Amino acid sequence: MAKTSDLPAQKALPGRKAQAARNDGLILDAARAVFLADANAPIAAVAERAGVGISALYRRYPSKEDLLRTLCQDGLRRYNLEADAALEDSDGWQALVDFLSRVVDADVHSLTVHLAGTFTPDESFLPDVLHSAEVTEEIVRRAHATGRLRPEVNAQDLALILESCAAITLPNPTRSTELRRRVLAMLVAGLAAHGDLPGPPPAAGEFAWRWERRH
């Protein structure tokens, strides 16, 4: 499961800023664990797991919604980093396969599966969302150009694959990872297979309704 510490290293910060950055990393890692287990958990459970005072948490995140928003945006940015890295590979098919593997291992889409609808995304998401759509479309286009990807597969199909893998959750994280990789391998084999798929592919924005705040 990906943690904030897995993201690219930042330049060293002095004194209080360094402590604040450490606390922020602890809070986001704790929030991921707490809210993926129970999206309705109180914010106090995050502070307890992170080992920080509730006042320190509230100084950084005034509400649970602010924390959820930041957590999911952090996951989206991790996805974009992996997508950008995929475009460095000149082999369009292998870039697609490796990209899917890295995102499944990073467990980015568990955030979508568990937290969609628990908060309202704001305008700060827009640049990351637009970049995500653009780069995923390019990954798919390059894979199509190799002739190995089913012609009817689109970028939204990749999201369904990633969410399907994220839905596999066992008490043992190692076993969860093993089964996710196994299922991904079967799904990747299907991406390269021949023959028509039933029904039309998912449309862009077809699943956006999930991010509407549930009341």
C-alpha positions as CSV (number, residue, x, y, z in Angstrom):
1,M,0.0,0.0,0.0
2,A,1.4,3.4,-1.0
3,K,2.4,5.8,1.7
4,T,3.2,9.5,1.6
5,S,6.8,8.5,2.2
6,D,6.8,6.7,-1.1
7,L,6.5,10.0,-3.1
8,P,9.5,11.8,-4.4
9,A,11.8,13.2,-1.7
10,Q,11.5,16.9,-1.0
11,K,14.4,19.2,-0.1
12,A,15.3,19.3,3.6
13,L,13.3,21.8,5.6
14,P,14.5,23.6,8.7
15,G,13.2,23.4,12.3
16,R,9.4,23.8,12.7
17,K,8.7,23.4,9.0
18,A,10.5,20.0,9.0
19,Q,8.4,18.9,12.0
20,A,5.2,20.2,10.4
21,A,6.1,18.2,7.2
22,R,6.7,15.1,9.3
23,N,3.4,15.5,11.1
24,D,1.6,16.0,7.8
25,G,3.1,12.8,6.4
26,L,2.1,10.9,9.5
27,I,-1.4,12.3,9.4
28,L,-2.0,11.4,5.7
29,D,-0.6,7.9,6.2
30,A,-2.8,7.5,9.3
31,A,-5.9,8.9,7.5
32,R,-5.4,6.5,4.6
33,A,-5.4,3.5,6.9
34,V,-8.3,4.7,9.1
35,F,-10.6,5.9,6.3
36,L,-10.0,2.9,4.0
37,A,-11.0,0.7,6.9
38,D,-14.0,2.9,7.8
39,A,-14.9,6.0,5.9
40,N,-17.2,7.0,8.7
41,A,-14.5,7.0,11.3
42,P,-14.0,10.2,13.4
43,I,-11.1,12.4,12.7
44,A,-9.9,11.8,16.3
45,A,-9.0,8.2,15.2
46,V,-6.6,9.6,12.7
47,A,-4.9,11.8,15.3
48,E,-4.6,8.8,17.6
49,R,-3.1,6.6,14.9
50,A,-0.7,9.3,13.7
51,G,0.5,9.9,17.3
52,V,-0.2,13.7,17.1
53,G,-2.5,15.9,19.1
54,I,-6.0,16.6,17.8
55,S,-5.2,20.3,17.9
56,A,-2.1,19.8,15.7
57,L,-4.3,17.9,13.2
58,Y,-7.0,20.6,13.2
59,R,-4.4,23.3,12.6
60,R,-3.5,21.5,9.4
61,Y,-7.0,20.2,8.4
62,P,-9.9,22.2,9.9
63,S,-12.4,19.5,9.1
64,K,-12.7,15.8,8.2
65,E,-13.7,16.9,4.7
66,D,-10.5,18.9,4.2
67,L,-8.5,15.8,5.3
68,L,-10.4,13.5,2.9
69,R,-10.0,16.0,0.1
70,T,-6.2,16.2,0.6
71,L,-5.9,12.4,0.9
72,C,-7.6,11.8,-2.4
73,Q,-5.8,14.6,-4.2
74,D,-2.5,13.1,-2.9
75,G,-3.6,9.7,-4.5
76,L,-4.5,11.4,-7.8
77,R,-1.1,13.0,-7.9
78,R,0.6,9.7,-7.3
79,Y,-1.4,8.3,-10.2
80,N,-0.3,11.1,-12.4
81,L,3.3,10.5,-11.5
82,E,3.1,6.9,-12.6
83,A,1.2,7.9,-15.8
84,D,3.9,10.5,-16.6
85,A,6.6,7.8,-16.0
86,A,4.8,5.5,-18.4
87,L,5.2,7.9,-21.3
88,E,9.0,7.6,-20.9
89,D,8.8,4.0,-22.2
90,S,9.1,3.9,-26.0
91,D,7.2,0.5,-26.1
92,G,3.5,1.6,-25.9
93,W,2.2,-1.8,-24.9
94,Q,4.8,-2.5,-22.2
95,A,4.3,1.0,-20.9
96,L,0.6,0.3,-20.4
97,V,1.2,-3.0,-18.7
98,D,3.9,-1.6,-16.4
99,F,1.8,1.4,-15.6
100,L,-1.2,-0.7,-14.5
101,S,1.1,-2.9,-12.4
102,R,2.6,0.1,-10.6
103,V,-0.7,1.8,-9.9
104,V,-2.2,-1.5,-8.6
105,D,0.8,-1.9,-6.2
106,A,0.5,1.7,-5.1
107,D,-3.2,1.0,-4.3
108,V,-4.3,4.4,-5.5
109,H,-7.8,3.3,-6.5
110,S,-8.8,2.1,-3.1
111,L,-9.3,5.7,-2.3
112,T,-11.8,6.0,-5.2
113,V,-13.6,2.7,-4.2
114,H,-13.9,3.7,-0.5
115,L,-14.1,7.4,-0.4
116,A,-15.9,8.7,-3.4
117,G,-19.0,10.6,-2.3
118,T,-17.7,11.2,1.3
119,F,-16.5,14.8,0.5
120,T,-16.9,17.4,-2.2
121,P,-13.9,17.9,-4.6
122,D,-13.1,21.6,-5.1
123,E,-11.5,23.5,-7.9
124,S,-8.0,22.6,-6.8
125,F,-8.6,19.1,-8.2
126,L,-9.2,20.4,-11.7
127,P,-5.6,20.6,-13.0
128,D,-4.8,17.1,-11.6
129,V,-8.0,15.7,-13.0
130,L,-7.4,17.2,-16.5
131,H,-3.8,16.0,-16.5
132,S,-4.9,12.5,-15.5
133,A,-7.4,12.3,-18.3
134,E,-4.9,13.7,-20.9
135,V,-2.0,11.4,-19.9
136,T,-4.2,8.3,-19.6
137,E,-5.6,8.9,-23.1
138,E,-2.0,9.2,-24.4
139,I,-1.0,5.9,-22.7
140,V,-4.0,4.2,-24.4
141,R,-3.3,5.8,-27.8
142,R,0.3,4.6,-27.7
143,A,-0.7,1.1,-26.7
144,H,-3.3,1.0,-29.6
145,A,-0.5,2.1,-32.0
146,T,1.4,-1.1,-31.2
147,G,-1.5,-3.2,-32.5
148,R,-1.6,-5.2,-29.3
149,L,-4.4,-3.5,-27.4
150,R,-8.0,-4.3,-28.3
151,P,-9.2,-1.4,-30.5
152,E,-12.4,-0.9,-28.5
153,V,-10.6,-0.4,-25.2
154,N,-10.5,3.2,-23.9
155,A,-9.1,5.1,-21.0
156,Q,-12.2,4.6,-18.9
157,D,-11.7,0.8,-19.2
158,L,-8.4,1.2,-17.5
159,A,-10.1,2.9,-14.5
160,L,-12.5,-0.1,-14.2
161,I,-9.6,-2.5,-14.3
162,L,-7.8,-0.6,-11.5
163,E,-10.8,-0.4,-9.4
164,S,-11.5,-4.1,-9.8
165,C,-8.1,-4.9,-8.5
166,A,-8.4,-2.4,-5.6
167,A,-11.7,-4.1,-4.5
168,I,-9.7,-7.2,-3.6
169,T,-9.0,-6.8,0.1
170,L,-8.0,-9.4,2.7
171,P,-6.8,-9.0,6.3
172,N,-3.3,-10.0,5.1
173,P,-1.9,-7.1,3.0
174,T,0.7,-9.4,1.3
175,R,-2.0,-11.8,0.2
176,S,-4.1,-8.9,-1.1
177,T,-1.2,-7.7,-3.2
178,E,-0.6,-11.3,-4.6
179,L,-4.3,-11.6,-5.6
180,R,-4.5,-8.2,-7.1
181,R,-1.4,-8.9,-9.3
182,R,-2.9,-12.3,-10.3
183,V,-6.2,-10.7,-11.3
184,L,-4.4,-7.9,-13.1
185,A,-2.5,-10.4,-15.1
186,M,-5.7,-12.1,-16.2
187,L,-7.3,-8.7,-17.1
188,V,-4.2,-7.6,-19.1
189,A,-4.4,-10.9,-21.1
190,G,-8.0,-9.9,-21.9
191,L,-6.8,-6.5,-23.1
192,A,-4.7,-8.2,-25.7
193,A,-7.3,-10.8,-26.7
194,H,-9.3,-10.8,-29.9
195,G,-13.0,-10.9,-30.4
196,D,-15.8,-8.4,-29.6
197,L,-16.5,-7.2,-26.0
198,P,-20.2,-7.1,-24.9
199,G,-21.7,-3.6,-24.7
200,P,-20.2,-0.2,-25.4
201,P,-17.1,1.0,-23.5
202,P,-17.6,3.4,-20.6
203,A,-18.0,7.0,-21.6
204,A,-15.8,9.8,-20.3
205,G,-17.3,11.1,-17.1
206,E,-19.8,8.2,-16.7
207,F,-18.7,7.6,-13.1
208,A,-18.3,11.2,-12.1
209,W,-21.6,11.0,-10.1
210,R,-19.8,9.0,-7.4
211,W,-17.9,12.1,-6.3
212,E,-21.1,14.0,-5.5
213,R,-21.4,14.4,-1.8
214,R,-23.7,11.8,-0.2
215,H,-26.1,13.1,2.4
